[in-house]
Amino acid sequence: MHTRKEKLEAFGRLLDIQHRLRKECPWDRKQTLDSIRTNTIEEVFELADALIRHDYREIMKELGDVMEHVMFYSMIG
């Protein structure tokens, strides 16, 4: 298990990466709430499939993807 400090540091790195991508990546810069909706739906379906299969490694991966989308929405909004 990771310590609280390690988790907060990892979350901080994720925030930094998201902000950098939004600022520097042409694809990320042009995204809107509407343009990424279908990508988010796809990620949630992938998470649901992993949950059904009890594939814990895949669940962790897909949760990360969904979390990234939530952060992206908050930055756009």
C-alpha positions in Angstrom: 0.0 0.0 0.0 1.1 3.5 -0.7 1.3 6.1 2.0 -1.0 9.2 2.0 2.0 11.3 1.1 2.9 9.1 -1.8 -0.7 9.2 -3.0 -0.8 13.0 -2.8 2.5 13.3 -4.7 1.2 11.0 -7.4 -2.0 13.1 -7.7 0.0 16.2 -7.9 2.0 14.7 -10.8 -1.2 13.9 -12.5 -2.5 17.4 -12.1 0.8 18.8 -13.4 0.7 16.5 -16.5 -2.9 17.4 -17.2 -2.2 21.1 -17.0 0.9 20.8 -19.2 -1.1 18.8 -21.8 -3.9 21.3 -21.8 -1.5 24.1 -22.4 1.0 22.5 -24.8 -0.8 19.7 -26.7 -2.7 20.9 -29.7 -5.3 18.0 -29.4 -5.9 18.7 -25.7 -6.1 22.5 -26.2 -9.0 22.2 -28.7 -11.1 19.7 -26.7 -14.5 20.8 -25.3 -17.0 19.3 -22.9 -18.8 17.9 -26.0 -15.8 16.7 -27.9 -14.5 14.3 -25.3 -17.9 13.0 -24.2 -17.8 9.9 -26.5 -14.3 9.1 -25.3 -15.5 9.3 -21.7 -18.4 7.0 -22.4 -16.0 4.5 -23.9 -13.7 4.6 -20.9 -16.6 4.0 -18.5 -17.8 1.0 -20.6 -14.2 -0.4 -20.4 -14.3 0.0 -16.6 -17.7 -1.7 -16.4 -16.4 -4.6 -18.5 -13.4 -5.0 -16.1 -15.7 -4.9 -13.1 -17.9 -7.6 -14.5 -14.8 -9.8 -15.1 -13.3 -9.0 -11.7 -10.1 -8.1 -13.5 -8.5 -6.0 -10.7 -5.5 -5.0 -12.8 -7.7 -3.7 -15.6 -10.1 -2.1 -13.1 -7.2 0.0 -11.7 -6.1 1.0 -15.2 -9.6 2.0 -16.3 -10.3 3.9 -13.0 -7.2 5.9 -13.8 -8.5 6.6 -17.3 -11.9 7.7 -15.9 -10.2 9.8 -13.3 -8.2 11.5 -16.0 -11.4 12.4 -17.8 -12.9 13.8 -14.7 -9.9 16.0 -14.2 -10.0 17.0 -17.9 -13.7 18.1 -17.6 -12.9 20.1 -14.5 -10.1 21.9 -16.3 -12.3 22.6 -19.3 -15.2 23.8 -17.1 
